[in-house]
C-alpha cells in the first residue's frame, strides 16, 4: 500500500504534465493574446534561465562559490558566445576550474 501512493502521484503528475503540454498546441488558435505575449514570455524565460545559471554558478551553501568556479563559468560563456562545440565548452570550463583549484585558488 505504501508503494502505490508514490506511483499514483507520479502517474498523476505525468498525466498533468502531458495535458498541459498538449493544451498549448490545441488552444493556440483560441487565445488571441498569445501573439502579444510571445516576445515578453521568451525574454522572461531567458532571464529566468540566466538567473538560475548565475545563482548556481556563483553560490554554494549560501555563500560565494569561489573564483575558480566563476572563471570556469565565464570561460564557458565566452566559448558559447563564440559558438564553440558543446564538448569543447564543457572541457574548457572544467579545465579552467581544475587548473585554478590546482593553483590554490578556491
PyMOL commands that set and color helices and strands:
alter all, ss='L'
color gray80, all
select helices_A, chain A and resi 2-27+34-58+67-81+86-102
alter helices_A, ss='H'
color red, helices_A
select strands_A, chain A and resi 59-60+63-64
alter strands_A, ss='S'
color yellow, strands_A
deselect
rebuild
show_as cartoon
